[in-house]
Amino acid sequence: MEPRQKLVNSVDRCVDEALEGIVSSSGCLSLLRGHRVVVRADLEALRGRVALLSGGGSGHEPAHAGYIGSGMLSAAVAGGVFASPPPASVLAAILSLRDAGALGVLVIVKNYTGDRLNFGLAAEQARNRGVAVEMVIVADDCAFDQPSKAGRRGLCGTVFVHKLAGALAEEGCPLDEIVSKVLWVSAYLPAVFQAVCPPLTCLLGRWSWDWVTSADQVVKTMVDHMTNPASQSHLSLKSGDSVVLCVNNLGALSCLEIAVVTSSAIHYLEGRGVRVARAMSGSFMTSLEMAGVSLSLMRADQEILRLFDAKTTAPAWPNLSTVCISGRSYILDPPAKDMQETSHTEGPLSGVMRKALEAVCSALLQRQEELNSLDRASGDGDCGNTHAQAAKAIQEWLQSHLVPGCPGQLLSTLAGLVQERMGGSSGALYSLFLTAAAALLKDRSDPAAWANAMHAGTDAMRWYGGADPGDRTMLDALCPAVEELRRLTTSPPGGHMAILQAAVEKAELGAESTRDLTARAGRASYIATVRVTLPDPGAVAIAGILRAVFEALGGQK
């Protein structure tokens, strides 16, 4: 039995079950029994107004059922996947809108032969029953320089027509006036072009991409073609014009990619002097999982923007701002740095703290490859690199700064350096430790204060990181060392170095003990236990840091 290529229950029933899913999860939609027709649940709201009907083949979701609601469509007819719906269902939809009290029905059809025939036949049948029906055909594709007799296809620009016509209908405009204005708007909407990238390479007109190029280049190619006067399908666009932009995901691009394309499109249009009044970005008319994007442009005056901004309850219509995109300053300056932290003066401890920092940096750089090697067994092999980044950042800072005499100021500065330059979870953990420890060393610098500061820093790492001793993390080296250092609060001055030596040794034993521990936190917790046989690199790094400090203070190697 071949594996399923789509997450469905049945190929024959997938469209019906999809429509059931759309309608059952919404409180404002209903299904017409026996037909693939979705209608507004509040059909009574159409009494005395013009109703809007659209539809087409399935597989283009959220089109068209997603655009049903006040201010947009009144109903949508779905065909099979990429197949036009049958006339009987279209007629059933029109008659349901008539029976709800609609004064007339505007049928919005994309320019495909099947849709024109099936919707057109239903419209004629409805007219024979006395229904006021008008049909407009949207043909916004500009992929072809010289369209054939079949004309340009109806693509994502159809959604613009749904929105503008829906706003007019919601205002109570008569059918003939809506048709006239929609045809006028269509003159502003001749430009949609689809660019399709691997893994699905699809020829659209004479355009195809056999490799992935940059988003900027794709956007430039698309917009240049859309506005090329040599093409019969071009959109006449000049500097100073105002447009509505739609960046439409055809199904398989990530949200990140669509956001990148949106940025490229806005910047390129603005670079040509075009004012982007509104921008839609997302999935509006897909083609199942096609890996591509379409751009739609509509020239916009104040009347078009008024209709475009009108409220709608259609679930697939984005909650757009009514602020003009172009000309808006969207970059804010971050808060000014705390100048108090940057004004340092040296003190009696400056020399010894500089020496200790230099020793720590040297030790981490020397052990970079060792830590990377250990990390390959349980992570992504960059533990040594991240510690080296922190070491280099501290070395650069030492070359151009005084070491403050206040240990609290120094630790706060180091916390900022590590946070900025080390990155990742290690950078956050070290920065948490240093920040919490700094608070207890702003007014005191005796051994007891250092012991309490180390304990506070460790508690912060445990609280925010969610790990404990025994979880196979750096805490397995740090916690036993800190517990030993707490003896500094009661020991006589002559015993400080012995306590520090004992703390270093406990850290080293703790790091070595991680060989036999099961990882319950950190990246190693996602690796099978049988694969983790080396000590935790974070714990080894902690032991190395404490050993470097001890030796810098005069301890024996």
For each residue, the residues with C-beta under 8 A, 3 or more apart:
1:
2:
3:
4: 7 8
5:
6: 14
7: 4
8: 4 11 13 14 17
9: 13 14 17
10: 13 14 17
11: 8 14
12:
13: 8 9 10 16 17
14: 6 8 9 10 11 17 18 81
15: 18 19 36 58 78 79 80 81
16: 13 19 20 36
17: 8 9 10 13 14 20 21
18: 14 15 21 22 58 61
19: 15 16 22 23 31 36 38 65 78
20: 16 17 23 24 31
21: 17 18 24 25
22: 18 19 25 26 29 38 61 65 66
23: 19 20 26 29 30 31 38 65
24: 20 21
25: 21 22
26: 22 23 29 315
27: 41
28: 40 41 42 68 69 313 315
29: 22 23 26 38 39 40 41 65 68
30: 23 38 39 40 41 43
31: 19 20 23 35 37 38 39
32: 35 37 38 39 89 92 93 96
33:
34: 92
35: 31 32 77 88 89 92 93
36: 15 16 19 58 77 78 79 85 89
37: 31 32 75 76 77 78 89 92 93 96
38: 19 22 23 29 30 31 32 65 68 75 76 78
39: 29 30 31 32 43 68 74 75 93 96 97
40: 28 29 30 43 45 46 68 69 70 74 75
41: 27 28 29 30
42: 28 45 70
43: 30 39 40 46 74 96 97 100
44: 47 100 101
45: 40 42 49 70
46: 40 43 49 51 74 97 100 101 102
47: 44 100 101 102
48: 101 103 172
49: 45 46 102 103 169 170 172
50: 102 103 104 105 106 168 169 173 174 175 178
51: 46 74 75 97 100 102 104 105 106 169
52: 72 73 74 75 105 106 108 162 165 166 169
53: 73 74 75 76 77 90 93 94 97 105 106 107 108
54: 64 67 73 76 77 107 108 109 158 162
55: 64 76 77 78 79 85 90 93 115 119
56: 60 63 64 77 78 79 84 85 109 110 112 115
57: 60 78 79 80 81 82 83 84 85
58: 15 18 36 61 78 79 80 81 82 83
59: 81 82 286 287 288
60: 56 57 63 64 285 286 287
61: 18 22 58 65 66 286
62: 65 66 67 283 284 285 286 315 316
63: 56 60 66 67 158 159 284 285 286 316
64: 54 55 56 60 67 68 73 76 77 78 162
65: 19 22 23 29 38 61 62 68 76 78
66: 22 61 62 63 314 315 316 317
67: 54 62 63 64 72 73 76 159 162 163 166 314 316 317
68: 28 29 38 39 40 64 65 72 73 74 75 76 314
69: 28 40 72 73 312 313 314 315 317
70: 40 42 45 170 311 312 313
71: 163 166 167 170 310 311 312 313 314
72: 52 67 68 69 162 163 166 312 314 317
73: 52 53 54 64 67 68 69 76 108 162 166 314
74: 39 40 43 46 51 52 53 68 97 102 105 169
75: 37 38 39 40 51 52 53 68 93 96 97
76: 37 38 53 54 55 64 65 67 68 73 93
77: 35 36 37 53 54 55 56 64 85 89 90 93 119
78: 15 19 36 37 38 55 56 57 58 64 65 85
79: 15 36 55 56 57 58 83 84 85 86 114
80: 15 57 58 83
81: 14 15 57 58 59 288
82: 57 58 59
83: 57 58 79 80 114
84: 56 57 79 112 114 115 117 118 119
85: 36 55 56 57 77 78 79 89 90 118
86: 79 89 90 118
87: 90 91 118 119 121 122 125
88: 35 91 92 122
89: 32 35 36 37 77 85 86 92 93
90: 53 55 77 85 86 87 93 94 107 118 119 121 122 123
91: 87 88 94 95 122 125 126
92: 32 34 35 37 88 89 95 96
93: 32 35 37 39 53 55 75 76 77 89 90 96 97
94: 53 90 91 97 98 105 107 122 123 126 131 133
95: 91 92 98 99 126 129 131
96: 32 37 39 43 75 92 93 99 100
97: 39 43 46 51 53 74 75 93 94 100 102 105
98: 94 95 102 105 126 129 131
99: 95 96
100: 43 44 46 47 51 96 97
101: 44 46 47 48
102: 46 47 49 50 51 74 97 98 105
103: 48 49 50 132 174 175
104: 50 51 131 132 133 134 174 175
105: 50 51 52 53 74 94 97 98 102 126 131 132 133 134 175
106: 50 51 52 53 133 134 135 136 165 169 175 178 179 182
107: 53 54 90 94 119 122 123 133 134 135 136
108: 52 53 54 73 135 136 138 158 161 162 165 182
109: 54 56 115 116 119 120 135 136 137 138 154
110: 56 115 137 138 139 153 154 155 158
111: 115 116 137 138 139 141 150 151 152 153 154
112: 56 84 115 116 153 154
113: 116 117 150
114: 79 83 84 117 118
115: 55 56 84 109 110 111 112 118 119 154
116: 109 111 112 113 119 120 137
117: 84 113 114 120 121
118: 84 85 86 87 90 114 115 121 122
119: 55 77 84 87 90 107 109 115 116 122 123 135
120: 109 116 117 123 124 135
121: 87 90 117 118 124 125
122: 87 88 90 91 94 107 118 119 125 126
123: 90 94 107 119 120 126 127 133 134 135
124: 120 121 127 128
125: 87 91 121 122 128 129
126: 91 94 95 98 105 122 123 129 131 133
127: 123 124 130 131 133
128: 124 125
129: 95 98 125 126
130: 127
131: 94 95 98 104 105 126 127
132: 103 104 105 175
133: 94 104 105 106 107 123 126 127
134: 104 105 106 107 123 175 176 179
135: 106 107 108 109 119 120 123
136: 106 107 108 109 161 165 179 182 183 186
137: 109 110 111 116 154
138: 108 109 110 111 154 157 158 161 186 189
139: 110 111 151 152 153 154
140: 152 153 154 155 156 157 158 186 189 190 191 192 296
141: 111 144 152 153 154 155 192 193 194 233
142: 152 190 191 192 193 225 226 231 233 234 235
143: 193 194 204 205 206 207 233
144: 141 147 148 152 205 206 233
145: 205 206 228 230 231 232 233
146: 231 232
147: 144 150 151 152 232 233
148: 144 151
149:
150: 111 113 147
151: 111 139 147 148
152: 111 139 140 141 142 144 147 190 233
153: 110 111 112 139 140 141
154: 109 110 111 112 115 137 138 139 140 141 157 158
155: 110 140 141 158 192 194 285 294 296
156: 140 159 192 246 248 284 285 294 296
157: 138 140 154 160 161 189 191 192 246 296 298
158: 54 63 108 110 138 140 154 155 161 162 285
159: 63 67 156 162 163 246 284 285 296
160: 157 163 164 185 189 244 246 296 298 308
161: 108 136 138 157 158 164 165 182 185 186 189
162: 52 54 64 67 72 73 108 158 159 165 166
163: 67 71 72 159 160 166 167 307 308 310 312 317
164: 160 161 167 168 181 182 185 304 307 308
165: 52 106 108 136 161 162 168 169 178 181 182
166: 52 67 71 72 73 162 163 169 170 310 312 314
167: 71 163 164 170 171 306 307 308 310 312
168: 50 164 165 171 173 177 178 181 182 307
169: 49 50 51 52 74 106 165 166 172 173 178
170: 49 70 71 166 167 310 312
171: 167 168 310
172: 48 49 169
173: 50 168 169 177 178 181
174: 50 103 104 177 178
175: 50 103 104 105 106 132 134 178 179
176: 134 179 180
177: 168 173 174 180 181
178: 50 106 165 168 169 173 174 175 181 182
179: 106 134 136 175 176 182 183
180: 176 177 183 184
181: 164 165 168 173 177 178 184 185
182: 106 108 136 161 164 165 168 178 179 185 186
183: 136 179 180 186 187
184: 180 181 187 188
185: 160 161 164 181 182 188 189 298 304
186: 136 138 140 161 182 183 189 190
187: 183 184 190
188: 184 185 298 299 300 304
189: 138 140 157 160 161 185 186 296 297 298 299
190: 140 142 152 186 187 233 234 235
191: 140 142 157 226 227 233 234 235 237 295 296 297 298
192: 140 141 142 155 156 157 226 294 295 296 297
193: 141 142 143 204 207 222 225 226 294 295
194: 141 143 155 204 250 292 293 294
195: 204 207 209 218 221 222 292 293 294 295
196: 200 201 202 204 208 209 250 290 291 292
197: 201 209 212 218 291 292
198: 201 209 210 211 212 291
199: 291
200: 196 252 289 290 291 292
201: 196 197 198 208 209 210
202: 196 208 290 292
203: 206 207 208
204: 143 193 194 195 196 207 208
205: 143 144 145
206: 143 144 145 203
207: 143 193 195 203 204 221 225
208: 196 201 202 203 204
209: 195 196 197 198 201 212 213 218
210: 198 201
211: 198
212: 197 198 209
213: 209 217 218
214: 217 218
215: 218 219 257 260 261 264
216: 219 220 264 268
217: 213 214 220 221
218: 195 197 209 213 214 215 221 222 261 264 293
219: 215 216 222 223 261 264 265 268 295
220: 216 217 223 224 268
221: 195 207 217 218 224 225
222: 193 195 218 219 225 226 295
223: 219 220 226 227 265 268 269 272 295 297
224: 220 221 227 228
225: 142 193 207 221 222 228 231 234
226: 142 191 192 193 222 223 234 235 237 295 297
227: 191 223 224 234 235 236 237
228: 145 224 225 231 234
229: 234 236
230: 145 234
231: 142 145 146 225 228 234
232: 145 146 147
233: 141 142 143 144 145 147 152 190 191
234: 142 190 191 225 226 227 228 229 230 231
235: 142 190 191 226 227 297 299
236: 227 229
237: 191 226 227 241 243 272 274 297 299
238: 241 273
239: 272 273 274
240: 273 274 275
241: 237 238 274 275 299
242: 274 275 276 277 299 300 301
243: 237 269 274 275 276 277 297 298 299 300
244: 160 276 277 278 279 280 297 298 300 304 305 308
245: 265 266 269 276 278 279 280 295 296 297 325
246: 156 157 159 160 279 280 281 284 294 295 296 297 298
247: 258 261 262 265 279 280 281 282 293 294 295
248: 156 280 282 283 284 285 286 293 294 295 296
249: 252 253 258 282 283 284 286 293
250: 194 196 253 286 287 290 291 292 293 294
251: 283 286 287 288 289 290 291 292
252: 200 249 289 290 291 292
253: 249 250 257 258 261 291 292 293
254: 257 258
255: 258 259 282
256: 259 260
257: 215 253 254 260 261 293
258: 247 249 253 254 255 261 262 281 282 293
259: 255 256 262 263 281
260: 215 256 257 263 264
261: 215 218 219 247 253 257 258 264 265 293
262: 247 258 259 265 266 279 281
263: 259 260 266 267
264: 215 216 218 219 260 261 267 268
265: 219 223 245 247 261 262 268 269 279 295
266: 245 262 263 269 270 276 279 325 326
267: 263 264 270 271
268: 216 219 220 223 264 265 271 272
269: 223 243 245 265 266 272 274 276
270: 266 267 273 274 275 276 326
271: 267 268
272: 223 237 239 268 269
273: 238 239 240 270
274: 237 239 240 241 242 243 269 270 326
275: 240 241 242 243 270 324 326 327
276: 242 243 244 245 266 269 270 279 324 325 326
277: 242 243 244 300 305 324 325 326
278: 244 245 300 305 308 309 320 322 324 325
279: 244 245 246 247 262 265 266 276 325
280: 244 245 246 247 248 284 318 320
281: 246 247 258 259 262 318
282: 247 248 249 255 258 318
283: 62 248 249 251 286
284: 62 63 156 159 246 248 249 280 316
285: 60 62 63 155 156 158 159 248 294
286: 59 60 61 62 63 248 249 250 251 283 289 290
287: 59 60 250 251 290 292
288: 59 81 251
289: 200 251 252 286
290: 196 200 202 250 251 252 286 287
291: 196 197 198 199 200 250 251 252 253
292: 194 195 196 197 200 202 250 251 252 253 287
293: 194 195 218 247 248 249 250 253 257 258 261
294: 155 156 192 193 194 195 246 247 248 250 285
295: 191 192 193 195 219 222 223 226 245 246 247 248 265
296: 140 155 156 157 159 160 189 191 192 245 246 248
297: 189 191 192 223 226 235 237 243 244 245 246
298: 157 160 185 188 189 191 243 244 246 304
299: 188 189 235 237 241 242 243 304
300: 188 242 243 244 277 278 304 305 308
301: 242 304 305
302: 305 306
303: 306 307
304: 164 185 188 244 298 299 300 301 307 308
305: 244 277 278 300 301 302 308 309
306: 167 302 303 309 310
307: 163 164 167 168 303 304 310
308: 160 163 164 167 244 278 300 304 305
309: 278 305 306 320 322
310: 71 163 166 167 170 171 306 307
311: 70 71
312: 69 70 71 72 163 166 167 170 317
313: 28 69 70 71
314: 66 67 68 69 71 72 73 166 317
315: 26 28 62 66 69
316: 62 63 66 67 284
317: 66 67 69 72 163 312 314
318: 280 281 282
319:
320: 278 280 309
321:
322: 278 309
323: 328
324: 275 276 277 278 327 328
325: 245 266 276 277 278 279 328
326: 266 270 274 275 276 277
327: 275 324
328: 323 324 325
329:
330:
331:
332:
333:
334:
335:
336: 339
337: 341 342
338: 341 342
339: 336 342 343
340: 343
341: 337 338 409 412 413 416
342: 337 338 339
343: 339 340
344: 401 402 403 404 406 409 413
345: 402 404 405
346: 350 402 403 404 405
347: 350 404 405 406
348: 405
349: 352 353 405 407 445
350: 346 347 353 354 402 403 404 405
351: 354 355 403
352: 349 355 356 552 553
353: 349 350 356 357 403 407 410
354: 350 351 357 358 398 403
355: 351 352 358 359 552
356: 352 353 359 360 548 549 552 553
357: 353 354 360 361 394 398 403 414
358: 354 355 361 362 395 398 552
359: 355 356 362 363 548 549 551 552
360: 356 357 363 364 391 394 545 548 549 552
361: 357 358 364 365 391 392 394 395
362: 358 359 365 366 391 548
363: 359 360 366 367 544 545 547 548
364: 360 361 367 368 387 388 390 391 541 544 545
365: 361 362 368 388 391 392
366: 362 363
367: 363 364 370 371 384 387 540 541 544
368: 364 365 371 372 384 385 387 388
369: 372 373 384
370: 367 373 374 384 540
371: 367 368 374 375 383 384 387 537 540 541
372: 368 369 375 376 381 382 383 384 385 537
373: 369 370 376 381 384
374: 370 371 377 378 383 534 535 536 537 540
375: 371 372 378 379 380 381 382 383 384 537
376: 372 373 379 380 381
377: 374 527 531 532 533 534
378: 374 375 519 523 524 527 531 532 534 536 537
379: 375 376 382 383 523 524 537
380: 375 376 523
381: 372 373 375 376
382: 372 375 379 385 386
383: 371 372 374 375 379 386 387 426 537 538 541
384: 367 368 369 370 371 372 373 375 387 388 537
385: 368 372 382 388 389
386: 382 383 389 390 422 423 424 426 427
387: 364 367 368 371 383 384 390 391 422 426 541
388: 364 365 368 384 385 391 392
389: 385 386 392 393 421 422 423
390: 364 386 387 393 394 417 418 421 422 427 430
391: 360 361 362 364 365 387 388 394 395
392: 361 365 388 389 395 396 421
393: 389 390 396 397 417 418 420 421 422
394: 357 360 361 390 391 397 398 414 417
395: 358 361 391 392 398 399
396: 392 393 399 400
397: 393 394 400 401 413 417
398: 354 357 358 394 395 401 403
399: 395 396
400: 396 397
401: 344 397 398 413
402: 344 345 346 350
403: 344 346 350 351 353 354 357 398 410
404: 344 345 346 347 350 409 410 413
405: 345 346 347 348 349 350
406: 344 347 409 410 441 442 445
407: 349 353 410 411 438 441 445 450 453
408: 411 412 438 439 440 441 442 443
409: 341 344 404 406 412 413 438 442
410: 353 403 404 406 407 413 414 438
411: 407 408 414 415 434 435 437 438 441 453
412: 341 408 409 415 416 434 435 438
413: 341 344 397 401 404 409 410 416 417
414: 357 394 410 411 417 418 434
415: 411 412 418 419 430 431 434 435 438
416: 341 412 413 419 420 431
417: 390 393 394 397 413 414 420 421
418: 390 393 414 415 421 422 427 430 431 434
419: 415 416 422 427 428 431
420: 393 416 417
421: 389 390 392 393 417 418 427
422: 386 387 389 390 393 418 419 426 427 430 431
423: 386 389 426 427
424: 386 427 428
425: 428 429 465 522
426: 383 386 387 422 423 429 430 538
427: 386 390 418 419 421 422 423 424 430 431
428: 419 424 425 431 432 464
429: 425 426 432 433 461 464 465 474
430: 390 415 418 422 426 427 433 434
431: 415 416 418 419 422 427 428 434 435
432: 428 429 435 436 457 460 461 464 465
433: 429 430 436 437 457 458 460 461
434: 411 412 414 415 418 430 431 437 438 457
435: 411 412 415 431 432 438 439 457 460
436: 432 433 439 453 456 457 459 460
437: 411 433 434 440 441 453 454 456 457
438: 407 408 409 410 411 412 415 434 435 441 442 453
439: 408 435 436 442 453 456
440: 408 437 444 449 452 453 456
441: 406 407 408 411 437 438 444 445 449 450 453
442: 406 408 409 438 439
443: 408
444: 440 441 448 449
445: 349 406 407 441 449 450
446: 449 450
447: 450 451 488 489 491 493 496
448: 444 451 452 488 489
449: 440 441 444 445 446 452 453
450: 407 441 445 446 447 453 454 485 488
451: 447 448 454 455 482 485 486 487 488 489
452: 440 448 449 455 456 486 489
453: 407 411 436 437 438 439 440 441 449 450 456 457
454: 437 450 451 457 458 482 485
455: 451 452 458 459 482 485 486
456: 436 437 439 440 452 453 459 460
457: 432 433 434 435 436 437 453 454 460 461
458: 433 454 455 461 462 475 478 479 482
459: 436 455 456 462 463
460: 432 433 435 436 456 457 463 464
461: 429 432 433 457 458 464 465 467 474 475 478
462: 458 459 465 466 467 468 475
463: 459 460
464: 428 429 432 460 461
465: 425 429 432 461 462 473 475 521
466: 462 521
467: 461 462 471 473 475 520 521 522
468: 462 471 475 521
469: 475 476 479 480 510
470: 476 517 520
471: 467 468 475 476 517 519 520 521 522 525
472: 476 514 517 518 519 520 521 522 524 525 532 536 539
473: 465 467 476 519 521 522 536 538 539
474: 429 461 477 478 536 538 539 541 542
475: 458 461 462 465 467 468 469 471 478 479 539
476: 469 470 471 472 473 479 480 510 511 513 514 517 536 539
477: 474 480 481 507 508 510 511 514 538 539 540 542 543 546
478: 458 461 474 475 481 482 507 510 539 542
479: 458 469 475 476 482 483 510
480: 469 476 477 483 484 503 506 507 509 510
481: 477 478 484 485 503 504 506 507 510 542 543 546
482: 451 454 455 458 478 479 485 486 503
483: 479 480 486 506
484: 480 481 487 499 502 503 506
485: 450 451 454 455 481 482 488 499 500 503
486: 451 452 455 482 483 489
487: 451 484 490 491 499
488: 447 448 450 451 485 491 496 499
489: 447 448 451 452 486
490: 487
491: 447 487 488 495 496 499
492: 495
493: 447 496
494:
495: 491 492 498 499
496: 447 488 491 493 499 500
497: 500 501 550 553 554 555
498: 495 501 502
499: 484 485 487 488 491 495 496 502 503
500: 485 496 497 503 504 549 550 553 555
501: 497 498 504 505 550 555 556
502: 484 498 499 505 506
503: 480 481 482 484 485 499 500 506 507 546
504: 481 500 501 507 508 543 546 547 550 555
505: 501 502 508 509
506: 480 481 483 484 502 503 509 510
507: 477 478 480 481 503 504 510 511 539 542 543 546 547
508: 477 504 505 511 512 543 547
509: 480 505 506 512 513
510: 469 476 477 478 479 480 481 506 507 513 514 539 543
511: 476 477 507 508 514 535 536 539 540 542 543
512: 508 509 515 535
513: 476 509 510 516 517
514: 472 476 477 510 511 517 535 536 539
515: 512 533 534 535
516: 513
517: 470 471 472 476 513 514 536
518: 472 529
519: 378 471 472 473 522 524 525 527 529 532 536
520: 467 470 471 472 525
521: 465 466 467 468 471 472 473 525
522: 425 467 471 472 473 519 525 536 538
523: 378 379 380 526 527
524: 378 379 472 519 527 532 536
525: 471 472 519 520 521 522
526: 523
527: 377 378 519 523 524 531 532
528: 531 532
529: 518 519 532
530:
531: 377 378 527 528
532: 377 378 472 519 524 527 528 529
533: 377 515
534: 374 377 378 515
535: 374 511 512 514 515 539 540
536: 374 378 472 473 474 476 511 514 517 519 522 524 539 540
537: 371 372 374 375 378 379 383 384 540 541
538: 383 426 473 474 477 522 541 542
539: 472 473 474 475 476 477 478 507 510 511 514 535 536 542 543
540: 367 370 371 374 477 511 535 536 537 543 544
541: 364 367 371 383 387 474 537 538 544 545
542: 474 477 478 481 507 511 538 539 545 546
543: 477 481 504 507 508 510 511 539 540 546 547
544: 363 364 367 540 541 547 548
545: 360 363 364 541 542 548 549
546: 477 481 503 504 507 542 543 549 550
547: 363 504 507 508 543 544 550 551
548: 356 359 360 362 363 544 545 551 552
549: 356 359 360 500 545 546 552 553
550: 497 500 501 504 546 547 553 555
551: 359 547 548 554 555 556 557
552: 352 355 356 358 359 360 548 549
553: 352 356 497 500 549 550
554: 497 551
555: 497 500 501 504 550 551
556: 501 551
557: 551
